[in-house]
Amino acid sequence: MDLFTAIDTRTSAITLQEPAPSREHISRIIEAGAHAPDHGKLAPWRFVVIEGATRVTLGQALVTALLAKEPNATIDQQARERDKVLRAPCIIAVAARVHKMNKVPEIEQILAVGAAVQNMFLAAHALGYGVMWKTGTGAYDAHVKEALSLHVDDHIVAFLYLGKVGIPGTMRPAVLENRVQWLAQTS
């Protein structure tokens, strides 16, 4: 698939199912992320691959985060939070580990990780996988980060859910009206 086809046909899947990407494909998807623009060559990205039964550990961490925020969460709410990890056979948590003592501003380091996630999304799509880019309140929770062996001050930019497309997302046109301005000097 060429680059513009991948960009133009990319959608977020509604549902995903088995099979998960192969280890070879996961490595290629992560490598695509590491090719993102990176001011200062800091490589601020961190990747955590979560597959199979290890998704349960993440699911429990999400419930713990929910209960810390909403102590009266119902059993149904807890189950919904726990079951989020079952949306796909593979999840890659992508986080920014900011280099605080560097001249590159924090926002630029986080944006580099966002660019890495977009590269990963397009690579997974080009390899024939469905993808969902999720965050949610758990992405900002210290307990969830700890469960993923991340530092408490890391920024989880994405939970990339990967698998075979169950129900595809809807393609939408690029919205450019009133969003492009040309500043050019005429001679």
N, C-alpha and C positions, 0 to 999 in steps of 0.2 A: 504494500500500500504506500503510495507516495505521500509526502508531507501534507500537501493541501487537501488531499482526500481524507487523511486522518483527522485533520482539523475540522473540515467541513462536515464530516459524518459522526464526529464524537458526540455522544450523549451519555448522560448518567443513567445507568440501568435502573429499572424499577425493582426487579428481583434478580438474584444471582443464585446459581446452584453449582453442584459438582460438575466437572472436576475443577480443582484448584489449578493454577498455573504450575507447570513443572518447576523443579529447582533451577533448571537451566533458564527458563523463561523469567522466573523471579529475579535471578541474578542479572539478566539482561535489562529488566525493568528498573532495577535499582541502579545499574550502571548508567542508564539513560538519565536518571535523576542526578547522578554525580557529574553529568556533563552540563548542568545548568550554569548560567552566568553567575559569577561569584567574585564580587569586588574584593580585592585583597587576597584572593586565593585562600580563604579561611576554611573552606569546606565545613560550614556550620551545620550541615545536615547529619541526622542520626536516623537510622532505619531499624525498625524492630519488626521482624516477620512473625506473625502469629497464625498458627495452623492447627487443625485438628482439635484435640482435647485442651490444648493450651488456651483456646478461646474462652474456656470456662473460667480460667483465672482472671482474664480481663473482664469477663461478665460479672464476676463477683466483686471486682474492684469498682466497677461502675455502680453496682448496688450500694457499696459502702459509701461512695461519693454522693449518691442520691440521698441516702439516709443522713449524711452529715449536713446536707443542705435542707432536706425535708424529713425531719425525724418521724413524722406521722404518715410517711408514704405507705400506701396500702400494699397488700401482698400482690395485687394485680400490677400496680405501678412498678414494684420491685421486679416482678417477672418480666415485664416489658423491657425494663432496663437491662436485665440479665440476658434476655434473648436477642438483644441487638447484635451481639457478636455472632449469632447464628445466621445472619443475613447472607453470609458468604463463606465459602470454605477456606478463604485466606484473607487476612487483613495485614496490611503493612502500616504500622504507625510511623509517621514521618515527623520528626521534631527538629527544632532549631536549637542548637547549643551556641548561645551568643558569647562571643569573645569580648568581654566587658572592657578589657584594657587595650583595646585596639582603636585606631582612628576611624575605622569603618563604623558608621552609626548602626545601632541595634536594628533599626527598621530595615536597613539595607541587607543585613544578615538574614532577617526573617523573610524578606522578600525573595532572597536567593533560594531559600528553602521552598517558598511558594512556587518559584519557577521550576525547582526540582520536581515538585509534585505534578505540575502540568506536564513536564517531560515524561514522567512515569505514566501518567494517565494516557497520553498519546501512544507511548510505547506498548502499554497493555492492550489498547484498542487495536493498534497495528498488528499485534500478535494474535488477535482474535478473541480477546477476553472482554467481558463486561466489567465495568468499573463504577463504583460509587465513591465520591469524595465526601466524607462525613467528618464532623467534629462533635459538637454537643458539649454539654456542661462537663462531662468527664474529661475532656481534653484539657481542662484548666485545673484539674484536681490533683493535689500532691500525692494522694494515695494511688491514683491511677498511674501517675508517672512512676512511682516507686514500683508498682507491680510490673511495669515494663522495663525496669532497670534504667530509667532515665533520671536525670537530676531534677530536683524540685523546681529549679529555675529554668529548665528547658521549656520551650514553647511547642506544644503539639500543634502542628499546622494541619495535619490531616490524618484520618484513619482511612486508608485506601482499601475498600472492600473489593476483592477480585474473585472472579469465577466465570463460569459459562453464563451467558445471558439467559435468564428465564423470561422475563418480560422486558422488552427494550424500552428505553426512554424515548421521548418525543424530540425529534430534531426541530430546532428553531432557527429562524434566520438571524443573521448578525444585525443588531439594532444600531444603526449609525445616524439616523435622522437627528439633526440638532446636536450631534455629538462629535462632529469633525469640523475643525476650523483650519484653514490654510493661511499661514502668514508667509507671504512670499513677496519679494521685491520684484517689481516688473522693470525691465530695462527700456 
